[in-house]
Amino acid sequence: MKIAKIIALAGLLAMTGILIYGFTVGNFSAEGAKLLAMPWGIVSLVDLYVGFVLFSGWIVFREKALVPSVIWVILMMILGFWAGALYTLIALQTSGGDWKRFWYGKRAVS
């Protein structure tokens, strides 16, 4: 589980750095328009959002309660896998080293 925590933390730090870079150096509107003008840009965005939806499905299953699920899904759709890495890190931290509890969350039977 320690390796999983390191990977989740590394992902969170990498996403934090690249998001800061993108928002401070890039032009979201202009660059987004160029991305959507290219077929592979569209393919990449569809691929990305399919991943967001699948990961969000795990979050909704794992959380069980409506409000935390909705909040995490909104964060996932806006902040992408930055939110996914944070959610994963928190899930790993709160699972107490139990993989079943990590995957199933509040649905895990002790």
N, C-alpha and C positions, 0 to 999 in steps of 0.2 A: 504494500500500500504506500510505502514511502516513495517509491519510484513514481507512482501515479500522482502523488502530491507534488513532487518536483516538476513533473511534466505539466500539470495544471498551473502551477505557479509560473513556470517559464512561459507558458502560453498567455497567461494574464499579463505578465510584464511585457512580452513582445507586442501584444495587442495594445496595451496602454501606450507604449512608445510609438507605434505606427499610427495610432489614432491621433495622438498629439501632433506628430509630423504631418499627417494628412490635413488636419484642421488648421494648422498654422501656416503651412506652405502651399497647400493645394487650393483649388477653387472648385468646390463641390458641384455647383450648378453647371459650370462650363465643362468640367471633366466628365460629369455624369451624362451630359447631353452627348458628348463624343462617344462614351462607352455604349450608350443605347443606340447609337447610329451604326454600330458594328455588329454583325451576326454573332461573333464569338464573345462580344461584350454581353449580348443578350443571353447567350448560352451560359456564360459564367454567372450572371445574376440569377437565372432560373436554378442552376445547380446550387448556388449559395442558399437561396431561399427554400429549396427542397430540404437541404440540410437543417436550416433553421426550424422548419416545420417538424421534421422528424425528431430533432433534439427537444423541441418544445413539447412533443408528445410524451417523451420520457419525463420531462419536468412535471407535466400535468398528472401523469400516472403516479409519479413518486410523491408529489405534494399532497394529493388527495383533497385538500381544502381549496375552495374557489379563489379567494382573494390572493393568496401567495402565488397560485398558479398563474392568474391573470397578470399580476405584476411582473413575474419572471418572463412570461411570454412576450409582453410588451417590451421589456428590456432586451430580450433576444432579438426581436424584430428591428429595434432601433440601433442597438449597440453591437449586434452580431455575436460572434464567438468571444468577444470580450466578456459579455454577460455569461456565455456558456462556460468559459474558463473559470469565472468567479463562482458560478453555481457548482461546478464540479469540485472546485477546491473546498467550498463550504460543505458539500455533501461528503467529501472524503474526511474532512476534519470532524464532522459530527457523527460519522458512522462508527467511531470507536474501534476501527480496525476490522470491522465486520463487513465483508464484501456483500453479503445478502442485504444488510441494512443500507449499504451504499446504493445498490441498484434499486431496491424496493422502497426505501425511505420509510414513511409512516405505514406503508402496507406490509412491511416485513413482520413476520410472526416470530416472536422470540422463542 
